[in-house]
């Protein structure tokens, strides 16, 4: 039975309601989060990891290709932003542009080398590339700061000419800045996925062989999906560096890649907003449990196992399935 018949409303009405709830919650975070014992910076972390996972989800959830090395582009974005602020100019927009281009172009060029690989071979090569980036950052002490990470830079206020936005000294303003960037990125990704190109990605995910028989250039589409995914994840990396005023090699490590995968799968890898739900769960668990024990990853891992066992579609996928029933 269709959703419209069971609810008495057009299917689009539920979508608009869902969007309204999501954005109402995000826009009012500084009002209600402190009452729950939280703080604005943790909401910024949620948005950063959600954006990274949404970029990754474009490749995994909407194209059907697994990568275990997306931390490489996340970390390159962070280092690109930090190095720009430290050595080039105290400009937040320039730092974000440089970091996004560094991570995105690296992913685009690397994608050309692995686009014909599939399955475990594709995933393992992405891990290898990520670890190469990690060891370069880890060993290049004089430039990247090595194991201690890149320090000595601060996010700079944004001068619009007619006004100056002090994201450097005001955490609430910085949160809304991150939310603004998140909104632009999410809107762009939604347009891409709703386009004929996005529909083609779904066709490749569902049946690559049939898509090839229809004459679709499968390798080219997978490469473009991988490239776009890397740009979004690199953009999240720049926000991560600005959030912490710090970039470290662990942002390039396979552990970060695993975190991005966990966030996506827990939230719902074939849903658009699933990574945001997964980021909320992951960051809240990390923050709350780590305040009580150093073994917080055990509890996050258990939460991941339970979600996979009982909600294989992820939390958002489960909610959508129930609402459509």
SERO-4910 file (N, C-alpha, C, O; in steps of 0.05 Angstrom, whole numbers):
BEGIN
 pado doro    nc1    nc2    nc3   cac1   cac2   cac3    cc1    cc2    cc3    oc1    oc2    oc3
  Unk    A     17    -24      0      0      0      0     18     25      0     38     26     15
  Unk    A     12     45    -16     29     68    -18     27     85      7      8     84     22
  Unk    A     49    101     10     50    119     33     28    140     32     16    147     52
  Unk    A     23    150      8      2    170      5    -25    160     14    -41    175     25
  Unk    A    -31    135      8    -57    123     15    -59    119     45    -80    123     57
  Unk    A    -38    111     58    -39    105     86    -38    130    104    -50    130    125
  Unk    A    -26    151     93    -24    175    109    -45    196    102    -51    214    117
  Unk    A    -56    193     77    -75    213     68    -62    238     58    -76    258     54
  Unk    A    -35    238     55    -21    262     46     -3    254     23      5    231     22
  Unk    A      4    273      6     24    267    -15     50    259     -2     57    268     19
  Unk    A     65    241    -16     91    232     -5    110    256     -1    126    255     18
  Unk    A    108    277    -17    126    300    -14    121    315     11    140    327     22
  Unk    A     97    314     22     91    329     47    108    318     70    119    334     86
  Unk    A    111    292     71    128    280     92    157    288     90    171    293    109
  Unk    A    166    290     65    194    299     60    198    327     69    218    333     82
  Unk    A    179    345     63    182    373     72    180    376    102    194    392    114
  Unk    A    164    359    114    161    359    143    188    350    156    197    361    176
  Unk    A    199    329    144    225    319    154    247    340    152    262    344    170
  Unk    A    247    354    129    267    375    125    263    398    145    282    408    156
  Unk    A    238    405    149    232    426    168    241    420    196    252    437    210
  Unk    A    237    395    205    245    387    232    276    387    234    287    397    254
  Unk    A    289    377    214    319    375    214    330    403    216    348    409    233
  Unk    A    321    421    199    333    448    199    324    465    223    340    482    232
  Unk    A    301    460    233    292    474    257    310    466    281    319    483    297
  Unk    A    317    441    283    334    431    304    363    442    301    375    451    320
  Unk    A    373    442    276    400    452    271    402    482    277    422    491    288
  Unk    A    382    497    269    383    526    272    380    535    301    389    557    309
  Unk    A    367    518    318    362    526    346    381    512    365    377    512    389
  Unk    A    402    499    355    420    484    372    431    501    395    430    491    418
  Unk    A    440    526    391    451    541    413    431    546    435    438    553    458
  Unk    A    405    544    430    384    548    449    379    524    467    377    526    491
  Unk    A    376    500    454    368    477    470    391    458    478    388    443    496
  Unk    A    414    459    464    435    440    470    447    445    498    451    425    512
  Unk    A    452    470    507    462    474    534    444    463    556    453    455    577
  Unk    A    417    463    551    398    453    570    401    422    574    393    411    594
  Unk    A    413    409    554    417    380    555    445    374    565    453    350    565
  Unk    A    461    394    573    488    390    583    509    390    561    532    383    566
  Unk    A    501    398    537    520    399    515    532    426    511    527    444    528
  Unk    A    547    430    490    560    456    484    561    459    454    560    439    439
  Unk    A    563    484    445    561    490    416    582    476    400    577    468    377
  Unk    A    606    473    411    628    461    395    622    433    388    630    424    366
  Unk    A    608    418    405    601    390    398    582    389    375    582    371    359
  Unk    A    564    409    373    546    410    350    562    416    324    555    405    303
  Unk    A    583    432    326    600    436    303    614    411    294    617    406    271
  Unk    A    622    394    314    635    369    307    615    350    293    622    336    274
  Unk    A    590    351    302    570    334    289    567    342    260    566    325    242
  Unk    A    566    368    254    563    377    227    587    370    210    584    362    186
  Unk    A    611    373    221    635    366    206    635    337    198    640    330    175
  Unk    A    631    319    218    631    290    212    607    282    194    610    264    178
  Unk    A    585    296    197    562    290    180    568    297    151    561    282    133
  Unk    A    581    320    147    588    328    120    609    309    107    606    301     84
  Unk    A    628    300    123    648    280    114    634    254    106    640    242     85
  Unk    A    616    245    123    602    220    118    582    223     95    578    204     80
  Unk    A    570    246     91    552    250     69    567    250     42    557    240     22
  Unk    A    591    261     43    608    259     19    615    230     13    614    222    -10
  Unk    A    623    215     34    630    187     30    605    171     21    608    152      5
  Unk    A    582    178     32    557    164     25    550    166     -4    536    149    -15
  Unk    A    558    188    -17    553    191    -45    567    168    -61    556    159    -81
  Unk    A    590    160    -51    604    138    -64    594    111    -55    588     94    -72
  Unk    A    590    107    -29    581     81    -19    551     77    -23    543     57    -35
  Unk    A    535     95    -12    507     91    -12    493     95    -39    473     81    -45
  Unk    A    503    114    -55    489    121    -79    503    110   -105    491    111   -126
  Unk    A    528    101   -102    542     89   -125    548     59   -120    552     44   -139
  Unk    A    549     51    -95    554     23    -88    583     15    -89    590     -8    -93
  Unk    A    601     34    -84    630     29    -84    641     35    -56    637     57    -46
  Unk    A    656     16    -45    667     20    -18    696     31    -19    712     22    -35
  Unk    A    701     50     -2    727     61      1    734     61     31    718     70     48
  Unk    A    758     52     38    767     52     66    789     73     69    804     72     89
  Unk    A    791     92     51    813    111     52    804    140     50    820    157     43
  Unk    A    779    146     57    769    173     54    781    192     75    779    217     73
  Unk    A    794    181     95    808    199    114    831    214    101    838    236    110
  Unk    A    841    203     79    863    217     64    854    244     55    868    264     58
  Unk    A    830    246     44    820    271     33    810    289     55    812    314     53
  Unk    A    799    277     76    791    292    100    816    305    113    816    329    119
  Unk    A    837    290    116    862    300    128    876    320    110    886    340    120
  Unk    A    876    315     84    889    334     65    874    361     66    886    382     64
  Unk    A    848    360     68    832    384     71    840    400     96    843    424     95
  Unk    A    843    385    118    851    398    143    879    410    141    883    433    150
  Unk    A    898    395    131    925    405    128    927    428    108    941    448    113
  Unk    A    912    426     86    912    448     67    902    474     79    913    495     74
  Unk    A    881    472     95    870    496    108    890    507    129    895    531    130
  Unk    A    901    489    145    920    498    166    945    510    155    954    530    164
  Unk    A    957    497    134    981    507    122    977    534    109    994    551    110
  Unk    A    953    538     97    947    563     84    945    585    105    956    607    101
  Unk    A    932    580    127    929    600    148    956    606    161    961    629    169
  Unk    A    973    586    163    999    590    177   1020    603    160   1036    620    169
  Unk    A   1021    595    134   1044    603    117   1036    623     95   1054    636     84
  Unk    A   1010    624     88   1003    640     64    988    666     73    999    688     69
  Unk    A    965    663     84    949    687     92    929    680    113    918    657    113
  Unk    A    922    699    130    902    694    151    875    699    139    861    718    147
  Unk    A    867    682    121    841    684    107    826    658    109    835    638     98
  Unk    A    804    658    123    788    633    126    778    623     99    780    599     94
  Unk    A    765    640     83    755    630     57    778    618     39    774    598     27
  Unk    A    801    632     39    824    622     23    833    595     34    840    577     18
  Unk    A    834    593     60    843    568     72    824    545     65    833    523     59
  Unk    A    798    550     66    779    529     59    781    522     30    779    498     23
  Unk    A    784    542     13    787    536    -16    812    519    -21    811    500    -36
  Unk    A    835    527     -9    859    512    -13    857    483     -3    866    465    -17
  Unk    A    846    480     21    843    453     32    824    435     15    830    412     11
  Unk    A    802    447      6    783    432    -10    795    424    -36    791    401    -46
  Unk    A    810    442    -49    823    436    -74    845    415    -71    848    397    -87
  Unk    A    860    417    -49    881    398    -44    870    369    -41    880    351    -55
  Unk    A    850    366    -24    839    339    -20    823    330    -44    825    306    -52
  Unk    A    808    348    -57    792    340    -80    808    333   -104    802    313   -117
  Unk    A    828    349   -110    845    343   -133    861    318   -129    865    302   -147
  Unk    A    871    314   -104    885    289    -98    867    265   -103    876    245   -114
  Unk    A    842    266    -94    824    244    -98    817    240   -128    814    218   -137
  Unk    A    815    262   -142    809    261   -171    831    246   -186    826    229   -203
  Unk    A    856    254   -180    879    242   -194    882    213   -186    887    195   -202
  Unk    A    879    207   -160    881    180   -151    859    162   -162    863    139   -167
  Unk    A    835    174   -165    813    159   -176    818    148   -204    808    127   -211
  Unk    A    834    163   -219    841    154   -246    856    128   -246    855    112   -265
  Unk    A    871    123   -224    888     99   -222    872     74   -214    880     52   -220
  Unk    A    850     78   -199    837     55   -188    808     51   -198    794     33   -188
  Unk    A    800     67   -217    772     66   -225    764     39   -238    740     32   -237
  Unk    A    782     24   -248    776     -2   -260    777    -24   -239    771    -47   -246
  Unk    A    784    -18   -215    784    -39   -193    756    -40   -181    741    -20   -181
  Unk    A    749    -63   -169    724    -66   -156    727    -82   -130    747    -96   -126
  Unk    A    707    -80   -113    706    -96    -89    729    -92    -71    737    -69    -65
  Unk    A    740   -114    -61    761   -112    -41    786    -99    -52    801    -86    -37
  Unk    A    791   -102    -78    815    -90    -90    813    -60    -89    833    -46    -82
  Unk    A    790    -49    -96    786    -20    -95    789    -10    -66    803      9    -61
  Unk    A    777    -24    -47    778    -15    -19    807    -16     -8    815      2      6
  Unk    A    822    -38    -14    849    -40     -4    868    -19    -15    885     -9     -1
  Unk    A    865    -13    -41    882      8    -53    876     35    -40    895     51    -36
  Unk    A    851     41    -34    845     66    -21    858     68      7    867     89     15
  Unk    A    858     45     21    872     45     47    901     51     44    913     67     59
  Unk    A    913     38     24    942     42     19    949     72     14    968     82     25
  Unk    A    932     84     -3    937    113     -9    934    130     16    950    148     21
  Unk    A    914    124     32    910    139     57    933    136     76    941    156     89
  Unk    A    944    112     78    967    108     96    992    122     85   1009    131    101
  Unk    A    995    123     59   1018    138     48   1016    168     56   1036    179     65
  Unk    A    993    179     54    989    207     63    994    210     93   1005    230    102
  Unk    A    985    190    108    989    191    137   1018    191    144   1027    207    161
  Unk    A   1034    174    132   1063    172    139   1078    197    129   1098    204    142
  Unk    A   1070    209    107   1083    234     98   1079    255    119   1098    269    127
  Unk    A   1054    258    128   1048    279    149   1061    272    175   1070    290    190
  Unk    A   1063    246    181   1075    237    207   1105    243    207   1116    249    229
  Unk    A   1119    239    185   1148    241    184   1158    269    177   1181    275    183
  Unk    A   1142    285    164   1152    311    155   1149    332    177   1132    350    176
  Unk    A   1166    330    197   1164    346    221   1166    376    215   1150    392    226
  Unk    A   1184    384    198   1190    412    194   1166    427    180   1164    451    182
  Unk    A   1150    412    166   1128    424    151   1101    419    163   1085    438    165
  Unk    A   1095    395    170   1069    387    180   1067    386    211   1046    383    222
  Unk    A   1090    387    224   1090    385    253   1093    356    263   1095    351    287
  Unk    A   1093    337    244   1098    309    251   1076    298    269   1052    304    265
  Unk    A   1083    281    288   1064    268    306   1049    289    323   1025    284    329
  Unk    A   1061    311    330   1048    331    346   1027    347    331   1011    361    343
  Unk    A   1027    345    305   1007    358    289   1015    387    282   1035    398    291
  Unk    A    999    399    265   1004    426    255    990    446    274    966    446    277
  Unk    A   1007    463    286    996    483    305   1004    511    295   1016    514    274
  Unk    A    998    531    311   1007    558    304    989    572    284    998    592    272
  Unk    A    965    564    281    946    578    263    919    581    277    912    564    294
  Unk    A    905    601    270    878    606    282    859    613    259    867    626    240
  Unk    A    834    605    262    815    614    242    811    644    244    812    655    266
  Unk    A    809    657    221    808    686    220    780    696    217    764    683    204
  Unk    A    774    720    227    747    732    222    743    736    192    762    739    177
  Unk    A    718    736    184    711    739    156    702    768    151    683    777    163
  Unk    A    717    781    133    710    809    127    695    810    101    705    804     80
  Unk    A    669    819    103    652    820     80    651    848     68    636    853     49
  Unk    A    667    866     78    667    894     68    649    911     84    657    931     96
  Unk    A    623    904     84    603    920     99    601    911    127    589    925    144
  Unk    A    611    887    134    611    877    161    633    857    165    645    847    146
  Unk    A    638    851    191    660    832    198    648    811    216    637    817    237
  Unk    A    651    785    208    640    763    223    662    751    240    681    739    229
  Unk    A    660    754    266    682    745    284    678    715    291    670    709    313
  Unk    A    684    698    272    682    669    278    706    659    294    706    637    304
  Unk    A    726    676    297    750    668    313    744    669    343    754    652    358
  Unk    A    729    689    352    725    692    380    698    686    391    693    686    415
  Unk    A    679    679    373    652    674    381    644    646    371    640    641    347
  Unk    A    641    627    390    635    599    382    608    596    370    604    579    352
  Unk    A    588    612    379    562    610    367    562    619    338    549    607    321
  Unk    A    576    642    333    578    651    305    592    630    288    585    626    265
  Unk    A    612    618    299    627    597    283    609    574    277    610    562    256
  Unk    A    592    566    297    573    544    291    555    551    268    551    534    251
  Unk    A    544    575    268    526    583    246    541    585    219    530    580    198
  Unk    A    567    592    221    583    592    196    586    563    186    583    559    162
  Unk    A    592    544    204    594    516    196    567    507    185    567    492    165
  Unk    A    546    514    198    519    506    189    513    518    161    501    504    145
  Unk    A    522    542    156    518    555    130    533    539    108    521    533     87
  Unk    A    558    532    114    574    517     94    561    489     91    559    479     68
  Unk    A    553    477    113    540    451    112    515    452     94    510    434     78
  Unk    A    499    473     98    474    476     83    480    479     53    466    466     36
  Unk    A    500    495     46    507    498     17    516    471      6    508    464    -17
  Unk    A    533    457     20    544    431     11    521    411      8    520    396    -12
  Unk    A    503    410     27    481    391     26    463    397      3    453    379    -11
  Unk    A    457    423     -1    440    431    -23    452    423    -50    438    414    -68
  Unk    A    478    428    -53    492    421    -78    492    391    -82    487    381   -105
  Unk    A    496    375    -61    496    346    -64    468    336    -71    465    318    -88
  Unk    A    447    348    -60    420    341    -67    414    346    -96    401    330   -109
  Unk    A    424    369   -107    420    375   -135    434    355   -153    423    346   -173
  Unk    A    458    347   -145    474    327   -160    459    301   -161    457    288   -182
  Unk    A    450    292   -138    437    265   -136    410    265   -150    401    244   -159
  Unk    A    397    288   -152    371    290   -165    373    293   -196    354    291   -210
  Unk    A    398    298   -205    403    302   -233    404    276   -248    405    255   -235
  Unk    A    404    276   -275    407    251   -290    433    236   -283    434    212   -283
  Unk    A    454    251   -277    479    239   -268    474    223   -242    484    200   -240
  Unk    A    460    235   -223    455    221   -198    438    196   -202    443    176   -189
  Unk    A    418    197   -220    402    174   -226    419    152   -239    414    128   -235
  Unk    A    438    160   -255    456    140   -267    473    126   -246    478    102   -248
  Unk    A    481    140   -225    496    128   -203    479    106   -190    489     85   -183
  Unk    A    453    112   -186    435     92   -174    433     68   -192    432     45   -182
  Unk    A    432     72   -218    431     49   -236    456     32   -234    454      7   -235
  Unk    A    479     45   -232    504     30   -229    504     14   -203    513     -9   -202
  Unk    A    494     27   -182    493     13   -156    475    -11   -157    482    -32   -146
  Unk    A    453     -9   -170    433    -31   -170    443    -54   -188    439    -78   -181
  Unk    A    454    -48   -211    463    -69   -229    483    -57   -249    476    -47   -270
  Unk    A    508    -60   -242    529    -48   -258    530    -61   -286    534    -47   -306
  Unk    A    526    -87   -288    527   -100   -314    505    -91   -332    509    -86   -356
  Unk    A    481    -88   -321    459    -78   -338    463    -49   -346    457    -42   -369
  Unk    A    474    -33   -328    481     -5   -336    501     -4   -359    499     12   -376
  Unk    A    520    -23   -358    540    -24   -379    527    -32   -405    534    -22   -427
  Unk    A    509    -51   -404    495    -60   -428    478    -38   -441    474    -37   -465
  Unk    A    469    -19   -424    453      3   -434    471     25   -447    461     45   -457
  Unk    A    497     20   -446    515     39   -459    526     61   -441    538     80   -451
  Unk    A    521     59   -415    531     79   -396    561     76   -392    570     54   -388
  Unk    A    575     98   -392    604     97   -386    609     93   -356    613    112   -342
  Unk    A    608     68   -347    608     62   -319    633     72   -305    631     85   -284
  Unk    A    656     67   -316    681     76   -303    683    106   -300    691    116   -279
  Unk    A    673    120   -321    674    149   -319    655    159   -297    663    178   -282
  Unk    A    632    148   -294    613    156   -274    623    150   -246    620    166   -227
  Unk    A    636    126   -243    647    119   -216    670    138   -210    672    147   -187
  Unk    A    686    145   -229    708    164   -224    697    191   -216    708    203   -197
  Unk    A    677    201   -230    665    227   -223    653    226   -195    655    245   -180
  Unk    A    639    204   -189    627    201   -162    649    201   -141    646    214   -120
  Unk    A    671    187   -146    693    186   -127    705    214   -124    711    222   -101
  Unk    A    709    228   -146    720    255   -145    703    274   -129    713    289   -112
  Unk    A    677    275   -136    659    293   -122    658    286    -92    657    304    -75
  Unk    A    657    260    -86    657    251    -58    682    262    -43    680    270    -20
  Unk    A    705    261    -56    730    270    -44    729    300    -38    739    309    -18
  Unk    A    717    315    -57    715    344    -53    698    351    -28    705    368    -12
  Unk    A    675    337    -26    658    342     -2    672    334     24    671    349     44
  Unk    A    686    312     23    700    303     48    723    321     54    728    327     78
  Unk    A    737    331     34    759    350     39    748    377     50    761    389     68
  Unk    A    725    385     41    712    409     52    706    405     82    711    423     98
  Unk    A    697    381     89    692    375    118    719    376    133    719    385    156
  Unk    A    740    367    120    767    368    133    776    397    139    788    402    160
  Unk    A    770    416    121    777    444    126    762    455    150    773    469    166
  Unk    A    737    447    153    721    456    176    731    444    201    731    456    223
  Unk    A    741    419    200    753    405    223    777    420    233    781    424    257
  Unk    A    794    429    214    818    444    222    810    471    234    822    480    254
  Unk    A    790    484    223    781    510    234    768    507    261    771    524    279
  Unk    A    754    485    265    740    479    290    760    476    313    756    487    335
  Unk    A    782    462    307    802    456    328    826    474    328    842    473    347
  Unk    A    829    491    307    854    506    303    878    488    305    898    493    318
  Unk    A    875    465    291    895    444    294    891    423    272    868    418    265
  Unk    A    912    412    261    910    390    242    931    369    250    954    376    254
  Unk    A    923    344    252    942    323    261    941    299    242    921    296    228
  Unk    A    962    283    242    963    260    223    941    239    228    934    224    210
  Unk    A    930    238    252    908    219    257    884    225    240    867    207    235
  Unk    A    881    250    231    860    256    212    863    243    185    844    242    170
  Unk    A    887    232    180    893    218    155    893    188    158    895    173    139
  Unk    A    891    179    183    895    151    189    871    134    181    849    144    178
  Unk    A    875    108    179    853     90    172    832     89    194    809     82    189
  Unk    A    840     96    219    820     97    240    799    118    234    775    113    239
  Unk    A    807    141    224    788    162    216    770    152    193    746    157    193
  Unk    A    782    137    174    766    125    153    745    106    164    722    106    156
  Unk    A    753     90    184    734     72    197    712     87    211    689     79    211
  Unk    A    719    110    223    698    126    236    677    137    216    653    136    221
  Unk    A    687    145    193    669    155    172    651    133    162    627    138    158
  Unk    A    662    109    159    646     86    150    625     80    171    602     75    165
  Unk    A    633     79    197    614     73    218    592     93    220    568     85    223
  Unk    A    598    119    217    578    139    218    557    135    196    533    137    200
  Unk    A    567    130    172    550    126    149    532    102    152    508    103    147
  Unk    A    543     79    160    528     54    162    508     56    185    485     47    182
  Unk    A    516     67    208    498     69    230    474     87    224    451     81    231
  Unk    A    479    109    210    457    127    203    439    117    181    415    122    181
  Unk    A    451    103    162    435     93    139    448    101    113    445    123    104
  Unk    A    464     82    102    481     89     79    466     93     53    478    104     34
  Unk    A    441     85     51    426     90     26    405    112     30    386    114     14
  Unk    A    408    127     51    390    150     55    406    176     55    430    176     61
  Unk    A    393    197     47    407    223     45    416    234     72    438    243     75
  Unk    A    397    233     92    403    245    118    414    225    138    420    232    160
  Unk    A    418    200    129    428    180    148    455    187    160    458    184    185
  Unk    A    475    197    145    500    204    157    498    226    179    514    225    198
  Unk    A    479    244    176    475    264    197    466    250    223    475    257    245
  Unk    A    447    232    221    437    217    244    460    201    256    464    200    281
  Unk    A    476    188    239    499    172    248    520    189    262    532    181    282
  Unk    A    524    214    252    543    232    264    534    241    292    550    243    310
  Unk    A    508    246    295    497    253    321    503    231    341    512    235    363
  Unk    A    496    206    333    500    183    351    530    179    358    537    175    381
  Unk    A    547    180    337    575    175    341    588    197    359    602    190    378
  Unk    A    583    222    353    596    243    368    586    244    397    601    249    415
  Unk    A    560    241    400    549    241    427    559    218    444    566    221    467
  Unk    A    561    194    432    572    171    446    601    176    453    610    171    475
  Unk    A    616    186    434    645    192    438    649    212    461    665    207    478
  Unk    A    633    233    460    637    254    481    628    245    508    642    249    528
  Unk    A    605    231    510    594    223    536    610    200    548    617    201    571
  Unk    A    616    179    532    629    156    543    658    161    549    669    151    568
  Unk    A    671    178    532    700    183    537    704    199    562    726    199    573
  Unk    A    683    213    571    686    228    597    685    209    621    692    217    643
  Unk    A    677    184    616    676    164    638    697    143    636    705    132    657
  Unk    A    706    136    612    726    115    609    743    120    584    734    132    565
  Unk    A    768    111    585    786    114    562    780     93    541    790     94    518
  Unk    A    764     73    548    757     51    529    731     58    514    714     40    510
  Unk    A    727     83    508    702     91    495    697     78    468    674     74    460
  Unk    A    719     71    454    715     59    428    702     32    429    688     23    411
  Unk    A    705     18    452    691     -8    456    661     -4    455    647    -19    442
  Unk    A    651     17    468    623     22    470    612     32    443    590     25    435
  Unk    A    628     48    429    620     57    403    619     33    384    601     31    367
  Unk    A    639     16    386    639     -8    369    615    -26    375    604    -38    356
  Unk    A    608    -29    400    584    -45    407    559    -33    396    541    -47    386
  Unk    A    557     -6    397    534      7    385    532      2    355    511     -3    344
  Unk    A    555      2    342    557     -4    313    547    -32    307    532    -36    289
  Unk    A    557    -51    323    549    -79    319    519    -83    323    506    -97    307
  Unk    A    508    -71    344    480    -73    349    463    -61    327    442    -72    319
  Unk    A    471    -38    316    456    -26    294    457    -44    270    437    -47    256
  Unk    A    481    -54    263    484    -71    240    467    -97    243    455   -106    223
  Unk    A    466   -108    267    451   -133    271    421   -129    270    407   -145    258
  Unk    A    411   -108    283    383   -105    287    370    -84    268    346    -85    262
  Unk    A    387    -66    257    377    -45    238    396    -44    214    411    -25    211
  Unk    A    396    -65    197    415    -66    175    413    -43    156    432    -37    142
  Unk    A    390    -30    155    387     -6    138    397     19    151    396     41    139
  Unk    A    406     17    176    414     41    191    390     53    205    367     46    199
  Unk    A    395     72    222    374     84    238    354     99    220    330     97    224
  Unk    A    365    115    202    347    130    184    332    112    165    309    117    159
  Unk    A    345     91    156    332     72    138    309     58    152    288     53    140
  Unk    A    313     52    178    292     39    194    268     58    197    245     49    194
  Unk    A    273     84    202    251    103    206    236    107    180    211    108    180
  Unk    A    250    108    158    237    111    132    220     87    125    198     89    114
  Unk    A    231     63    132    216     39    126    190     37    142    169     29    131
  Unk    A    191     45    167    167     45    184    147     65    175    123     60    176
  Unk    A    156     89    167    138    110    159    124    103    132    102    113    127
  Unk    A    138     86    116    126     79     91    108     54     93     94     48     74
  Unk    A    109     41    116     93     16    120     63     23    122     47      4    125
***
